[in-house]
């Protein structure tokens, strides 16, 4: 990935009367990133995105996008951003095509009919281009919102909960679209989501925020590999395994045992060592299942403050 910073947020805060929704937040997004913006409900994610898209003003702090202060060249910056913020809204009595055509004109750009059909195809709505939006499901409206964000071929795409209301197949299609936009179209994507598994699959970097401030930021792979995994080891002779483990340091890493399934808390590099030790002591290992995920990591980070 490039070392060019597309988004720079420094000491960003937003105060609503007695509530500090965002509290001295710092983050950096680089060109080509799929950046996961994670946090529990009420963490300040949507408030941050609304400040990034100039819908509300910060109480304090700085936002630089494409190397320029947002409040200095707002219009020039926003022309290069496509965003879906919270729930997209459309005119229900006209077609999907007409909605996008109208929105293109409002934005001041020249959007061709060909381009409108291209983005509808990208989000899987090309066959419903002439249908009135009031006949669309919530998930279809969400897809149309993403199509709107892509209309003017932006450099930076900001997506706030883009898979809300979608079924598993629809979620996969949006995930594939994000990967396509990143890999094939070289787009930088800022992805806010509570569906942590989805972020783990598509993001290369992420930040976890809680109560308006950052708790951890970095590469997804590095952050996950720096923590212990919950590993389930299933053996054929649990009594023999217990006897062997009781005389070793492995017993200190054992969390529980139920019906021949031993649950350990291990680092990545320790898994093969445990497996080898059991096999060398004539305990047949039937399965080794690491179960840590981004969701477990997320909960571990945010629960420390709850």
C-alpha positions in Angstrom: 0.0 0.0 0.0 1.0 3.6 -0.6 2.4 5.8 2.2 0.2 8.7 0.9 -2.3 9.8 3.6 -5.8 10.2 2.2 -7.5 10.9 5.5 -5.7 12.5 8.5 -7.7 13.1 11.6 -6.0 14.8 14.6 -7.5 15.4 18.0 -11.0 15.4 16.6 -13.8 16.0 19.1 -17.5 16.6 19.0 -19.6 17.8 22.0 -23.4 17.7 22.1 -24.3 19.6 25.3 -23.2 17.2 28.1 -22.2 14.4 25.8 -18.8 14.1 24.2 -19.6 11.9 21.2 -16.0 12.0 19.8 -13.1 12.6 22.2 -9.7 13.6 20.7 -9.8 11.0 18.0 -6.7 10.4 15.8 -6.5 8.1 12.8 -4.8 7.9 9.4 -6.0 6.2 6.2 -3.6 5.6 3.3 -4.2 5.4 -0.4 -5.4 1.9 -1.3 -6.6 1.0 2.2 -9.8 -0.8 3.0 -10.0 0.8 6.4 -12.3 -0.8 9.0 -13.8 1.7 11.4 -15.1 -0.4 14.4 -16.9 0.2 17.6 -20.0 -0.6 19.6 -23.2 1.3 19.2 -22.8 4.8 20.6 -19.0 4.8 20.1 -19.0 7.8 17.9 -18.6 6.2 14.5 -21.5 7.9 12.7 -20.7 11.3 14.3 -17.1 11.0 13.0 -18.3 10.2 9.5 -20.7 13.1 9.5 -17.8 15.4 10.4 -15.7 13.8 7.7 -18.4 14.5 5.1 -18.9 18.0 6.4 -22.5 17.4 7.5 -21.6 18.6 11.0 -18.8 20.7 12.3 -16.2 19.5 14.8 -16.0 21.1 18.2 -12.2 20.9 17.9 -9.5 19.1 16.0 -8.5 18.9 12.3 -9.6 16.8 9.3 -7.4 16.7 6.3 -8.5 14.8 3.2 -6.2 14.4 0.2 -3.7 16.5 2.1 -6.0 19.5 2.4 -7.9 20.9 5.4 -11.6 19.9 4.9 -12.9 23.3 6.1 -10.6 25.2 3.6 -11.6 23.5 0.3 -14.8 21.6 1.2 -16.4 21.6 -2.2 -13.2 20.4 -4.1 -12.7 17.6 -1.6 -16.3 16.4 -1.5 -16.3 16.1 -5.3 -13.7 13.3 -4.9 -15.6 11.4 -2.2 -18.5 9.0 -2.6 -20.4 8.3 0.7 -23.3 6.4 2.1 -24.1 7.9 5.5 -26.6 6.1 7.7 -29.8 5.2 5.8 -29.9 6.3 2.1 -33.1 8.1 1.0 -34.7 8.2 -2.4 -37.9 9.3 -4.2 -40.1 6.2 -4.0 -42.4 7.2 -6.9 -39.7 7.2 -9.6 -37.4 4.5 -10.9 -33.9 3.6 -9.6 -32.5 4.9 -12.9 -34.3 8.3 -12.6 -33.2 8.6 -9.0 -29.6 8.3 -9.9 -30.1 10.6 -13.0 -31.6 13.3 -10.8 -29.0 12.9 -8.1 -26.2 13.2 -10.7 -27.7 16.5 -11.9 -28.0 17.8 -8.4 -24.4 17.1 -7.7 -23.4 19.2 -10.7 -21.6 16.5 -12.6 -22.4 15.1 -16.1 -23.4 11.5 -15.5 -24.2 9.5 -18.6 -26.9 6.9 -18.9 -24.1 4.4 -19.6 -22.5 5.3 -16.2 -25.8 4.9 -14.4 -26.3 1.4 -15.8 -22.7 0.5 -14.9 -23.1 1.3 -11.2 -26.5 -0.4 -11.1 -24.9 -3.5 -12.5 -22.1 -3.3 -10.0 -24.6 -3.4 -7.1 -26.8 -6.1 -8.8 -29.8 -3.8 -9.6 -29.5 -3.6 -13.4 -32.6 -5.7 -13.9 -34.6 -3.4 -11.7 -33.4 -0.2 -13.2 -36.9 0.8 -14.3 -38.7 -0.2 -11.2 -40.0 2.4 -8.8 -37.9 2.6 -5.6 -41.0 2.3 -3.4 -41.1 -1.4 -4.6 -37.6 -2.0 -3.3 -36.7 -3.9 -0.1 -34.6 -2.2 2.5 -31.6 -4.2 1.3 -32.2 -3.1 -2.3 -32.3 0.6 -1.2 -29.0 0.0 0.5 -27.5 -1.2 -2.7 -28.9 1.8 -4.5 -27.2 4.0 -1.9 -23.9 2.4 -2.8 -24.6 2.9 -6.5 -25.2 6.6 -5.8 -21.9 6.8 -3.9 -20.1 5.4 -7.0 -21.8 7.5 -9.6 -19.0 10.1 -10.1 -16.2 7.6 -9.8 -14.8 8.9 -6.5 -11.2 8.4 -5.3 -12.4 7.8 -1.7 -15.5 5.8 -0.7 -17.0 6.2 2.8 -19.5 3.5 3.7 -21.5 3.6 6.9 -22.9 0.2 7.6 -23.3 -0.7 3.9 -24.7 -4.3 4.5 -27.5 -3.2 6.8 -30.7 -5.1 5.8 -29.0 -7.4 3.4 -29.4 -11.2 3.4 -26.2 -13.4 3.6 -26.0 -13.5 -0.3 -26.4 -9.7 -0.5 -23.7 -9.3 2.2 -21.3 -11.4 0.2 -22.0 -9.4 -3.0 -21.2 -6.1 -1.2 -18.1 -7.7 0.3 -17.0 -8.8 -3.2 -17.8 -5.3 -4.5 -15.6 -3.7 -1.9 -12.7 -6.1 -2.7 -13.2 -5.4 -6.5 -13.2 -1.6 -6.0 -10.0 -1.8 -3.9 -8.1 -4.4 -6.0 -9.3 -3.5 -9.5 -10.2 0.1 -9.3 -7.6 1.3 -6.8 -10.2 2.9 -4.6 -9.6 3.9 -1.0 -12.4 2.7 1.2 -13.4 3.8 4.7 -15.8 1.1 6.0 -17.8 1.5 9.2 -19.5 -1.6 10.3 -20.7 -3.6 13.4 -20.4 -6.9 11.4 -16.9 -7.6 12.5 -16.5 -10.8 10.5 -17.2 -8.9 7.3 -14.5 -6.3 8.2 -12.0 -9.1 9.0 -12.5 -10.5 5.5 -12.1 -7.2 3.5 -10.0 -4.7 5.6 -6.3 -4.5 5.6 -6.2 -1.8 8.4 -8.6 -0.9 11.1 -9.3 1.1 14.2 -11.4 0.2 17.2 -13.0 3.1 19.0 -15.0 3.2 22.2 -16.7 6.1 24.0 -15.4 8.4 21.2 -11.7 7.7 21.4 -9.3 5.2 19.7 -8.4 2.1 21.5 -6.2 0.4 18.9 -5.2 1.0 15.3 -3.1 -0.9 12.8 -3.0 -3.7 10.3 -5.7 -6.3 10.8 -3.3 -9.2 10.4 -0.8 -7.7 12.9 -3.4 -6.9 15.5 -4.9 -10.3 15.4 -1.6 -12.1 15.4 -0.4 -10.2 18.5 -3.1 -11.7 20.7 -3.8 -15.1 22.0 -6.2 -17.5 20.3 -8.8 -19.7 22.0 -7.9 -23.1 20.7 -10.0 -26.2 21.0 -8.0 -29.5 21.0 -10.1 -32.7 20.7 -8.4 -36.0 21.7 -9.4 -39.6 21.7 -8.3 -40.3 25.4 -9.2 -37.3 27.6 -8.1 -39.0 30.9 -4.6 -39.8 29.5 -4.3 -36.3 28.1 -5.2 -34.8 31.5 -2.6 -36.9 33.3 0.1 -35.8 30.8 -0.8 -32.1 30.8 -1.0 -31.9 34.6 2.8 -32.4 34.8 3.6 -29.6 32.3 3.3 -25.8 31.8 0.5 -26.5 29.3 -1.9 -26.9 32.2 -1.5 -23.2 33.0 -2.9 -22.4 29.5 -5.9 -24.7 29.8 -9.2 -22.9 30.3 -11.7 -25.8 30.3 -12.3 -29.5 29.3 -15.6 -31.0 28.2 -16.1 -34.4 26.7 -12.6 -34.8 25.4 -12.4 -31.2 24.1 -9.7 -29.1 25.7 -9.9 -25.3 25.4 -6.6 -23.5 25.6 -5.5 -19.9 25.4 -2.4 -19.9 23.2 -0.3 -17.8 20.9 -0.1 -18.8 17.3 3.3 -20.3 17.6 2.4 -22.4 20.5 -0.3 -24.4 18.7 2.0 -26.8 16.8 4.1 -27.3 20.0 1.1 -28.5 22.0 0.0 -30.8 19.2 3.5 -32.3 18.9 3.7 -32.8 22.6 0.4 -34.7 22.8 1.3 -36.9 19.8 4.8 -37.7 21.2 3.1 -38.9 24.4 0.8 -41.2 22.5 -2.4 -39.1 22.7 -4.1 -39.1 19.3 -5.3 -35.6 18.4 -8.5 -35.6 16.4 -8.9 -31.9 15.8 -7.2 -28.5 16.5 -9.6 -25.6 16.1 -8.5 -22.0 16.6 -11.6 -19.9 17.4 -10.3 -16.4 17.9 -11.7 -13.9 15.4 -11.9 -10.1 15.0 -15.1 -10.2 17.0 -13.5 -11.8 20.0 -10.6 -9.3 19.8 -13.1 -6.4 19.5 -15.0 -7.6 22.5 -11.8 -8.0 24.5 -10.8 -4.4 23.7 -14.2 -2.7 24.4 -15.2 -4.8 27.4 -12.2 -3.5 29.3 -14.0 -0.2 29.7 -17.6 -1.4 30.2 
